[in-house]
Amino acid sequence: MSSMEKEQILKINKRSFITVCVILVSFMVLAYALTFFLGKGEYITVGENLVYQELPGKGYSFLSFITAPFRLLGSADGISVIVIALFMLILAGSFNIMHETGGITSIIGYLIKRFRNNKFKLMYIVILSFMLFGALFGIFEESVTLLPIIIMLALSLGWDTFTGLGMCLLAAGFGFSTAITNPFSIGLGAAKMGISPTTNIWYRIIIFILMYLFLCLFMRIHVKRIEKDPKSSPTYESDEARREKLKQFSLDYDRKTLKVYSLFFLAVLIAIAASSTISVLSSYSIPIIALTFLVGIMVSGACLRIPFKKLMKMFASGVAGMSPAIIMLMLAGSIKFIMDDAKIMATLIEATANAFKSQSPLLGVLFIYLLVLVIQFFIGSASAKVILIIPIISVLASEIGITKNLALLAFVFADGYTDLIYPTNPVLLIALGMASFNYGKWIKKTWILQAIILIVTVGFLILGYYINY
């Protein structure tokens, strides 16, 4: 077995882990400090409306602060943290088995032979696939399942780790953010507002097409730059070492291994599609996909005649490499937990909402965008924000004179694109950890992209207002 096969494909880079933990702890401290400046409050249901109610007192005990990551696990949000942690560990173990049994090199070898003379066509197809999954089915977290293969594919084509992240993570995030029928934002949000999710869907389709072309252009510019000057890549040195290991492998893939793992991924894609489109299963999408991975990888190993004991050893090795992700998840979840536990989250939302109730319609929709951008930093889940914020946005839309469709579009933009930059989003942190891509480098590489997105999405909202979307 070669050194490449022994190396775990999914693992959290030590330097990235420390950097991310420092950032998350800093935001925990900020949330703790806010408890002494913001009054306590909560939203209560009166009839069909959410009404803000002030509560006495300020502050938060230091003991509560330092125990927040552990108490989080016993809360409603803790269930999500545990589920995502188990999902990532199963993912890591499964990919390690696939890696050590030659599955990944077989898939990459096939794709390179198939698209050897048209690399950019392959890149555009991959980006479109991930964007459609996000826009139609609301898939973002699940995209991480394919990230290791996409990164290795990018390296095999002579590109870099960021290209792999762009083709997979950025594409999934762009798709989720330019939602067409995304059940978690458009679906739930429209239902909560009492409007049809297909009303004026044409505008969202146009936005999707334009954002797809924009991302393809962004990635093409990046790829052309590193092809001209490889050292301009933010991961040039580490990618060179990875490419040297990839050169040890022939492009002559093993057909049996390719067939086994192609069927494996077909089963995973079916599970993703089913859990995203069948309403009964939608709440259990991550556990269903995790179970599909666990069962599928064991069946694949058996088909390749790998002894069960050896399979479990490979699986355990992959799990060990991903285990630091649990700490990252706990710290990220603790920021919102502290604000909820200290009863200041509702106060923050109410204060922001009151700031623009008397604004003009055009300024009003931009303030709704700003409101969700702020709340998104603390509450990453789209479905959680739908329950908490959509009723408030719905009332504000009526008060300031804009359509509920436009207010929902502002919500979708703010909810999605920030997943690709906010350090409180655990999926982003874990994906960067998997890729051994430092968060600071990610910000440096994508901040201009995010700034352009902000300007473009504001433009879409302004245009939407004038065409009465």
N, C-alpha and C positions, 0 to 999 in steps of 0.2 A: 504493500500500500504506500502510495507516494505521500510526500509532505503535504501536498495540497489536499489530499483526501483526508488526512488526519486533522487538518485545520477546520475548525467549526465555521460553517457558513453564516450562521446567525449568532452573533455575540455582541455584547455591549462593550464598546471601546472604553478603556479605563479613563483616558483623558476627557472624552466626551461626557462620561458618567459624572466625573467630578465637577466639570463646568456646569452641567445641567442642574446638579444638586445645589450648587452655590446659588444659581439663579432662582431656583424654586424656593429655597429657604429665605432668600432676600424678599421675595414676594409674600411669603408667609409672615415675615416680620412687618412688611408694609400693611398687610391686612390686619394684623394685631394692633398696629399703631392707629389705624383708622377707627378701631372700636372705641378709642378715647376721644375722638372728635365728632363722630356721627351719633345721633340719638338712635335709640332702639325703636323698632316698629315691625309691623307685620301686615299682610293682606288677609282680610277676612271676606267671605262670600256673603253678600247681601242680595237676596233674590238671584239674579243671573249675573250680577256685577261683582268685580273685585274692588274692595274699598280699603284704603290704607288706614291703619290705626296706630297711633303713637303708643309707645310703651315707656315706662319710667326707667331712668338710669342710663349710665354709659360705662364703657370699659369692659375688660375681659381678664379673667385671672390668668396669671403666668402658668400655673399648673395645667389649666385647660389648654393653653397654647402649646405647651411642649408635649402634651399627650394627644393632641389633635390627630396626628397621622394614625395612631392606633385606635382611637375612638371612631375615626372615620369608617373603619372596617365594620363597625356595628351599626352604622347608619344605612339609610336607604341608598345613598350614593356608594356606600361600601360594597354593596352587592355588585354594582357595575365594575368597580375597581378589581374585585376578586375574579369576576368573569373575564375581564380583559387580560388580567395577569395569567390566568390559566390558558387563555387563548394563545397568548404570546409564547408561553412555555411549551405548549403542544406544537405550536408552529416551529419553534426552534428545534425541538427533538425530531420532528418529521423531516425538516429540511436537512438536518444533519445525516439522517438515514439515507435520504435521496442523494445527498452529496457523496457520501462514502460508498454508495453502491453504483455510482456512475450515472445516475439519472440526470443530473444537471448538465454534465458534459455532453450527454447524448442529445438532449433538447437543444442546447446551444449549437452543437455541431450540425444538427439538422437545419436550424434556422439560418445559420451562416451559409450553408451550401445552397439553401433555397433562395436567399436574397443576396448572394455574394456580389452581384453586379448592380444591385439597387438598394443600397443601405438606407438611403433617405426614405424610400417607399416603405421599408419596414418600420422606420421610426414613426412615420405619419400614421401607419396602421395601428401601431401599439398605442400611441397617444389617443387616437380616436376611440379605440376599444375601452381604455380606462375612463375617458371622459363620458362615453355613453353609459357605462356602468354607474358612474356617479350621478349623471343627469336624469337617468330613467329609473334607477333602482335605489339611489341614495347610498351607494357603496363608497366608503372612504377607508374606514378602519380595515375592512377586509382586503383592500388592495395591497396591504403590507405582505400578504401571503405570497405574492409574486415578485416582491421587490428584489430579493436576492438573485433570482434568475435574470431579471431585467438588467440589474447592475452588471452581472457577469457577461450578459449578452453585449452590453455597451462596451465593456472592456475588450471583448473578443473582436469587436468591429473596429477597434483602434481608438475608441472614444474614452470617456472618463466616468468616474463614479457619479458626478453631478448629472451627466447625461442620463444615466440610469434612473436617478432620482427624479429628473424632470419627466422622463417618459412614463414613469409609474406614479410617483407621489404627487408631483405637480399636476399631472393630467387628471388623476382621480379627484384632487382638490378643486380643480377648475370645473370638472363635470358636476361635482356636488354643488358648487356655487352658482353655476348657470343652469339650475334645475329646470327640467322640462316637466317631469312627472314625479320627481323625488318624493317618495311617500313620507319621509321624515320632516321635510320642511314645507314643500308645496301641499302635499296631501293633508298632513295634520293641521298645518296653518290655515288652509282654506276651509277645512271642516270647522275649526274653532271660530273662524270669522263668519261662517255661514254663507260662503260663496263657492262657486264651482271651481275645482282645480284646473279645468280645461278652458275657462273663460279667457279669451285673448291669448291663448297659448302660442299663437303665431309670433308674438313679440319675443317670447322667451326662446323660441326656436331660432329666430334671427340672431339673438344675443349669443346663443350657443355656437352657432356657425362662426360668428365674428371672433369669439374668444378662442375657438379651436384654431382658427387661422393665425391669431395673434400668438398663441403658445407655440405653434409649429414654427413660426417665424423666429420667435425668441430662441427656441432650441436649435434651429438651423444656424443662427448667428453664432451661438455658443460653440457648436460643433465645428463650424468653419474656422473659428478663431483658434481652437485647440489643434485642429489639423494643420493650420499654418504655423502655430507656435505651441507645441505640446506643453512647454513649461508654464504657459499661462493658466493651465488648469490648477484649481485650488488643491487638488489631491495628486499632483504630478508624481511625487516621489513614491507614495504608497501604491499608486496605480501601476507604476513601472514594476514594482516588486510582484504585484498580483499578475500582471501580464506575463512576466517571466515564468510564473508557475503554470499559466494557461498554455504557454507554448509547448509544455511537456506533453500535451495531449493532442492526439490526432483528430482531425475532423471526421474521421471514419467512425461514426457513432454505431453503437450496438443496437440493432433493430429490435430485439426482444425487449431490452431495457426501455427503449423509446416507446414501444407500444404499451408496456405496463404503466409507465408514468404518464403517457398521454391519456390513457383511460382513467388514471388517478385524478388528473387535473380536470378531465371532463366531468367526473363525479363531483368535484369541488365546485365547478362552475354551475352545475345543475343545482347543487345545494344553495349556492349564492342566489341564483335566479329565483328558486322556489321560496326561499326565506324572505326575499325582498318583495315578491309579488303576491304571495298568498297571505292574506291578512291574519289568519290564525297563527302563522309561523313568524310573522314579522317581528314580534317582540322577543323572539328567541333566535335571531339570525346568527349571532356570534357563537352561542353554544352549539347550534346545529352545524355550523361550518367547522368548529373545533372538533366535534365528534366525527364528522366526515373525514377530516384530516387524520385523526387518530386511528380510526378503523381502516381507512384507505391505505395508510402507510404500512400498517401491519399486513394487510392483504397483499400489497405490492411486494413487500419483503418476502412473504411466503411464496409468491409466484416466481420470484428470482432465486428461490431455494436458499435464503439466508437463514441460518439457525436462529431460533427465537431468542436465545440467550445473547447472541451477538447483536441482534436488533435492539434489544433493551439496553445494551451497553452503549450503542450508538445514540439511542434516544436520550439516555441519561446525560451523555456528554454534551449534547445540544442544549438540554434544559439548563445545565450548569452554566453555560456561556451566556444565557439570557436572564438568569436569576436576578442580576442587579436591576432589571426593569421593574421589579416589584417595588423597590424603594422609590424609584422615580414616579411610579404611579401613585404611591401613597402621598408623596410630597405634593404632587400636582393637584390631587383631590383635596388636600388639606386646606388649600387657599379658599376655595368656596365653602368648605365645611366650617372654617373659622368664622367667616362672615355670616353664614346661616346660624351657627350656634350662638354668635354674639348678637343676633337679631338686627344686623345693620344692612343686610342685602336689600330688603324691602325699602329701607330708608334711602339707599343709594339710587334705586330705580325711581322712587317717587320724586326725589329731588331733581333728577335729570329730566323726568317727564314734565314736571311743573315749569321747567325753564323755557319750554317752547310752546305751551298751550295757547298762547296769544299771538303766535307768529303767523306770517303769511303762509298760504298753502305750499308754495315752492320751498320756503325755508323750513316749513314744517316737515316735509318729507325728508329733507336732508338731516333734520334733527332726529327723526326716527332712525335714520341710518346711523347717526352718531350714538344714539341711545343703545342700539343693539351692539354696536362696535365695543362700547364700554362694558356692557353686561357679558358679552361673549368672552371677554378676558377671564371672567370668573366662572361662567357656566358654558362649557363647551358643547354639551349635548343639545342638539336641535330640538328633540322632543321635550326635554326639560324646559327649554326656553319658550316653546309653544304654550305650555301650560301656564307659565308664569307671566310672560310678556305679551303674547298675542292678544289677550283680552284688553290690555292697556292700550296697545297699538290700535286695535280696532276702534276703541272709543275716541282716541286722538285723531284718527283718520276722519271720522265724522265731524269732530269739532273744528278741525282746521280746513276741511273742505277738499280732501283728496279721496280718490277711490281706494277701496280696500285692496284691490289688486296691486296698486302701486305701493301701498304700505307693506304688503306681503313681499313684493319684489325687493324693497329696501331691507326687509328682514332676512331674506334669502342671501342677498349679497353680503351683508355683514356677518351672517352666521357661517358662511362657507370659506371665503378667501382668507380670513384671519386664522383658520386652522393651519395654514401654511406658514405662519410667522409667529403666532403667540406661543411663548414658552410654557404656558399653562395647558397646552394641548398635548396629552400624553402620547398620542399616536405619532405626532411629529417628532417628539423627543426619542421615542423608541425606534422609529424609522431611521433617524439620523444616527442613533447608536448602532443599529445594525450595519449601517453603511460606513461606520467609523468616520463620519463627517461631522466636524465640530460645529456646534450651534452658532458660534461667532462667525465662522466662515459662511454658514448658510445665510445669515443676515446680510453679510457683506455682498454675497452673490445675488441675493434676491430682493434687496430693499428697493432697488430701482424698479424692478418688475412690480412689486407691491404698490409703489407710488403711482406707476402708470395705471395699474388696475383701479386704484382709488379714483383717479381722475376719470377714467373711462366709465366706471360704474356710476359715478355722479352724473356724468353726461347721459347715460341711459335713463337714469331717474328723472332728470330734467326733461329729456325728450318725451319720456312716458307721461309726464305731467301735461305737456303741451298737446299731445295727441290723445289725451283723456284715456290713457291705458287703465 
